[in-house]
Amino acid sequence: MKRPKLGAWLSRPDDFEVLIYWRQDRFVRRVIPDFADVITWATKHGVKLVSATEELGDPTQHAELVLPFLKAWLGEGESRSISDRMAGYYRYVREQGRWAGGRGRGITGSA
């Protein structure tokens, strides 16, 4: 609701019967409160939510609610895990006095 472009669309709920989004993990970043807020908004205004690329069903229908919530929750956890692993890796490599790649160090030698 706080994203400027999306918020502008969501401020006009009477203009929609269906809101189609590309991928759920790109549509919302967190299950709570983001996904829950969108489901609440859609339910309140009678708008169906549909992923264009995933067979998740409409999360506003209570019988189909578990799969989209679980997928969003797992995606959120996976994102945190990857971030933690990469931070740990870079920290370890620096502690070992090694270069982990990236900017700031040129490649020497001939090709």
N, C-alpha and C positions, 0 to 999 in steps of 0.2 A: 504494500500500500504506500510505502515511503519512496519507492522508485519513481522518479518524475514522469517518465513516459508511460509506464504501466499504471501508475496512480491516476493519470489523466483518463485512461480508458476505464478504469474501475469506478471512477466517479460518475459514470453514465450507465448504470446497470440496466436501465430500461431499454437500452439500445441493443441488448444481447439476449439470445436464447442459449447460445453455446459459446464458450471461450476455448479456443483450440491453442495449445501451446506445443512447441517443438519437442522438448524433452523435459521431463519432470525435474531432473537435477539441475537444469538450466533455468527453469521457471521459478523455482524457490531454492534458497540455499540451506534453510534449516526447517526441520519438521515443526518445531515449536520455537517461536510463534508463527513463522512465515506461512507454512503450509496449512496449519490449523486456521489461521486468519483468512486465507483465501477460501478454504472450504466453508467456513462460517459465512463469509460474504456471499459466496455462490449459492449456498443453501437459503440464506435470507432473501435473496433476490430471484430465486428460481432459475439460476444460470447453470447449465451443465458444464462440467470441466472435462476436456478430452485431450489426451496426448496424441499428436499427429504421428508419432513414431513408435509408441509403446502400447501394448495391449494391457492397460491398467484398469480399464473401466472408469466410470465416473465416480470420483471419490466422494461426491455429495450423497451417493446412495450408500446407506449404512452397511448393507450386505457386502459391498465391494470395497469397503474402506480399509481393510487390513493390508492388502497388497501395496497400494500406493504409499501408505504410511510407513510400512516396513522398508520399502525400497528407498524412500527419502531418508529414513533414519540410518539405514546402512550406508548410503552415499555420504551422508554427513560424517559418519564415523570413519569411513574410508579416507575421506579428505583429511581429517585430523591425523589419522595414522600415517599417511604419506608425508604430511608436513613434519610430524614428529620424527619419523625415520630419517628424512633428509637433513633436518637440523642436527640430529645426532651424528649422522655420517660426516657432515661438514665439520662439526665440532671435533670429532675423533681425528679426522685427517689433519686438521690444523694442529691439534695437540701432538701429532706424530711428526710435525714439521714438513708435511707433504702438501703439495698443491693439488686441489681438487678440480681444477679447471675453471673456466670462466675468463673474465677480463683481467687485465693487469699483468699478464705474463706472456711474452711473445714466444714463438716457437723458433728454436735455433736449428741450424743444420741445413743441408740442402735437400731438395725434394727429388 
